[in-house]
Amino acid sequence: MKRVERSLEALIFGSRWLLAPFYLGLVLGIALLLVKFVKTFVAAVPVVFSGSGGEAMLAILSLVDIALVANLLIIIIFAGFENFVSKIDTAGHEDRPAWMGHVTFSDLKLKLIGSIVAISGIELLKYFFNLRQANRDDMMWALIIHVTLVFSGVMFALMDRLSGIRADNH
């Protein structure tokens, strides 16, 4: 019976590698974002030189938005892979991010919600820079979603802090 138990445990433990294709897919997603970034950059060049200040800001904010999503994917890939699949052996590489290997699942949740709030804030800024053409209902929903995300982020942080206090008291 012990042999069956060990085999089952080994199978369950090994199943974590089923997540690897998900992370590889996210890496390919970053490559797709790079294509989108280049297209957006090329479209932004004439706007910056011949458009209004507001149009230029919208074009640049679109680039920032794409970069933030790419950063979010990197955080998910690195932290998710290391937390759920296997440690990434970078053999002391000088460019290894300081946070890599130290991001817990709780930290990952907070980084994710923080990045999502930043992305949502940029989308909201786009509406404000483009007030004349903005649909009021769309802008209202964007604001509601942003406030909801901010509230969720604060609640996540509060829950993590409370659970940390509780863990320290035991």
Sequence and secondary structure as in RCSB ss.txt:
>XXXX:A:sequence
MKRVERSLEALIFGSRWLLAPFYLGLVLGIALLLVKFVKTFVAAVPVVFSGSGGEAMLAILSLVDIALVANLLII
IIFAGFENFVSKIDTAGHEDRPAWMGHVTFSDLKLKLIGSIVAISGIELLKYFFNLRQANRDDMMWALIIHVTLV
FSGVMFALMDRLSGIRADNH
>XXXX:A:secstr
 HHHHHHHHHHHHHGGGGGHHHHHHHHHHHHHHHHHHHHHHHHHHHHHHHS HHHHHHHHHHHHHHHHHHHHHHH
HHHHHHHHHT     TT TT  TTTT   HHHHHHHHHHHHHHHHHHHHHHHHHTTTT  HHHHHHHHHHHHHHH
HHHHHHHHHHHHHHHHHHT 
